[in-house]
């Protein structure tokens, strides 16, 4: 199994390091053809507008959508990656994004960088709380019927799954708890097992 990390902008190195620490091969993805060789793709935190524009410029967005729709890849988006994955972005629909995850997100719902916060989350499927770090984080304000809410805060859902799509407002790659990445690897393994 190979996990790709979109490496156009943002904190892709931290995700790559965490996945490698779990004994899984990592490939940095910048070009369309590089997406063809991964079973899972992580879209990191960063600046969602810049990331979306770069994806469109390099045409990697179409490659990601095609591989996902063919059932050959799972995708996990953190923070800005959640925004890029979302079907709708409140007030920013013209922003380039993938539109795969049936949610509406509100950008910077937690405030500016100085309002960054940490919180222990009760997460569906985990027997102990997950310590989550929020940095200029989005929040989900609408979920489609096929979206499972895995964790929420007072403002709304912050961790969701829709089939082979996973998204979080927080940054698990900046901590030491690997359980979110382990969950994503299980989704990616399912895609890997479907390869012909």
C-alpha positions in Angstrom: 0.0 0.0 0.0 1.2 3.5 -0.8 -0.2 6.7 0.8 0.1 9.9 -1.2 0.3 13.3 0.5 -0.6 16.3 -1.6 2.6 18.4 -1.5 1.7 21.6 -3.3 1.4 23.7 -0.1 0.8 23.4 3.6 2.0 20.9 6.3 2.4 17.9 4.1 5.8 16.9 5.7 4.1 16.3 9.1 1.5 14.0 7.5 4.2 12.1 5.6 6.3 11.6 8.8 3.3 10.3 10.7 2.3 7.8 8.0 5.9 6.6 7.7 6.0 6.1 11.5 3.2 3.6 11.0 5.3 1.6 8.6 3.6 2.6 5.4 5.2 3.9 2.2 4.6 7.5 1.3 4.6 9.3 -2.0 4.5 13.1 -2.3 1.9 14.1 -5.0 2.3 17.2 -7.0 1.5 16.1 -10.6 -1.5 14.3 -12.0 0.4 11.1 -12.9 1.7 10.8 -9.3 -1.9 10.3 -8.1 -2.2 7.2 -10.2 0.1 5.2 -7.9 -1.5 5.8 -4.5 -4.2 3.9 -2.5 -4.9 6.8 -0.3 -4.3 10.6 -0.5 -4.0 13.0 2.4 -4.8 16.7 1.6 -3.0 18.6 4.4 -3.8 21.8 6.2 -2.5 25.1 4.7 -4.3 27.8 2.7 -7.3 26.3 0.9 -7.6 28.9 -1.8 -4.0 28.7 -2.8 -4.1 24.9 -2.6 -7.2 24.7 -4.8 -5.7 27.1 -7.4 -2.4 25.1 -7.5 -4.4 21.8 -7.9 -6.2 23.3 -10.9 -3.0 24.8 -12.4 -1.2 21.4 -12.3 -4.4 19.5 -13.2 -4.0 17.2 -10.2 -7.6 18.0 -9.1 -9.0 16.0 -12.1 -6.7 13.1 -11.5 -7.7 12.9 -7.9 -11.4 13.0 -8.7 -11.1 10.4 -11.4 -9.1 8.0 -9.3 -11.5 8.4 -6.4 -14.6 7.9 -8.5 -13.1 4.8 -10.0 -13.0 3.3 -6.4 -9.2 3.1 -6.3 -8.3 5.7 -3.7 -9.4 6.9 -0.2 -9.0 10.6 0.7 -8.4 12.3 4.0 -8.5 16.1 4.3 -7.3 18.0 7.4 -8.4 21.7 8.0 -7.8 23.3 4.6 -8.0 19.8 3.2 -11.5 19.5 4.6 -12.4 22.7 2.8 -10.9 21.5 -0.5 -12.9 18.2 -0.2 -16.2 19.9 0.6 -19.1 20.1 -1.8 -20.0 23.6 -0.6 -17.9 26.4 1.0 -20.0 29.1 2.7 -19.4 32.4 1.0 -16.6 31.0 -1.3 -18.3 28.7 -3.8 -16.1 30.1 -6.6 -13.0 28.9 -4.8 -11.4 25.9 -6.6 -12.2 22.7 -4.7 -12.9 19.0 -5.3 -16.6 18.9 -4.2 -16.5 15.2 -3.2 -17.6 15.4 0.4 -21.3 16.1 0.9 -20.9 18.9 3.5 -21.0 22.6 3.7 -18.0 24.1 5.5 -17.6 27.5 7.2 -14.0 28.7 6.9 -12.1 30.1 9.9 -15.0 29.2 12.2 -12.6 29.1 15.2 -11.3 32.6 14.5 -7.8 33.8 13.5 -4.5 32.1 14.3 -4.3 33.6 17.7 -7.6 32.0 18.6 -6.1 28.5 18.0 -7.3 26.0 20.6 -6.9 22.5 21.8 -9.8 20.2 23.0 -10.3 16.6 24.0 -12.9 15.1 21.6 -15.1 12.1 22.1 -14.8 10.3 18.8 -17.0 7.5 17.6 -15.1 4.2 17.6 -12.4 5.4 20.0 -12.5 4.3 23.6 -10.6 7.3 25.0 -10.8 11.0 24.0 -8.7 12.3 21.2 -6.6 15.5 21.9 -7.3 17.8 18.9 -5.5 21.0 17.8 -7.5 23.6 15.9 -5.7 26.3 13.9 -7.9 28.7 11.9 -10.1 25.7 11.6 -13.3 25.3 9.6 -16.5 23.8 10.9 -19.2 21.8 9.1 -22.6 23.6 9.0 -24.4 21.0 6.9 -24.0 17.3 6.4 -25.5 15.2 3.7 -27.4 12.0 4.5 -24.5 9.7 3.7 -22.0 11.6 6.0 -21.3 10.0 9.4 -20.3 12.5 12.1 -17.5 11.0 14.2 -16.8 14.0 16.5 -18.3 17.4 17.2 -17.7 20.5 19.3 -20.2 23.2 20.3 -19.9 24.9 16.9 -20.7 21.8 15.0 -19.1 18.6 13.4 -15.3 18.6 13.2 -14.6 15.0 12.1 -16.7 13.1 9.5 -16.6 10.1 7.2 -18.4 9.5 4.0 -17.4 6.1 2.6 -13.8 6.3 1.6 -13.7 10.1 2.4 -12.4 11.2 5.8 -12.1 14.9 7.0 -11.2 16.7 10.2 -11.1 20.3 11.2 -8.2 19.6 13.5 -4.6 18.6 12.9 -3.7 15.1 14.2 -0.4 15.2 12.4 0.8 17.8 14.8 0.4 15.6 17.8 1.5 12.1 18.8 -1.8 10.3 18.6 -1.9 8.2 15.5 -5.4 6.8 15.7 -6.9 9.1 13.0 -4.2 8.2 10.6 -4.6 4.5 11.5 -8.3 4.8 10.7 -7.5 6.4 7.3 -5.0 3.7 6.5 -7.8 1.1 7.0 -9.9 2.9 4.4 -7.0 3.1 2.0 -6.3 -0.6 2.4 -9.8 -1.3 1.3 -9.1 0.7 -1.9 -5.8 -1.1 -2.3 -7.6 -4.5 -2.1 -9.9 -3.4 -5.0 -7.0 -2.9 -7.4 -7.0 -5.1 -10.4 
